[in-house]
Amino acid sequence: LKENQTVLVSSAAGSVGSIVCQIAKIKGCKVIASTGSDEKVNWLKNELGVDDAFNYKKIDNLVLHLKSLSPEGYDLYFDNVGGEFLESAIFRMKNFGKIVICGRISQMNAPSHSLKNMAHVLVKRLTIKGFLIFDHSNDLNDFQTDMENWILNKQIKWKETIVEGIENAPKAFIELLDGKNIGKMLVKI
């Protein structure tokens, strides 16, 4: 990340997306966050301080909406959902933009979605890369130092959705997949 870049984050009120938003803000980026409820939009804007957030379920044309929020396009898209959202983001990326694929929650129980706009990846010279934690063990110490400092300086906030009782674990898992949680979904035993 570089200062003044514009970053788009999907599933931004989840445990991963919310941290990505905050790290991008710490690094001096403009952050646009997508989520699935008005309650989550308010949390992202008022508590985490993203520059803009929206409830994707209320958007008719995602490509036009992404353009309205950042007419110049996006330098980085942190993708937690895949599918049609990824395709829309590709349309709105800047030349030489980067897309980090971390999840594909929209595809978990759906047929695979093939991208129809791969020509934009070529013409815009985009970089698309998968992100798995296992590839970053060499960065662990630096990350832990940074995160500890950010937490101590109250630059990082988080929420947890806690469900009581092991008997409710299946319900919690289904609610996680349905996006009912804000932040990390936990089952308290």
Disulfide bonds with the S-S distance in Angstrom:
none
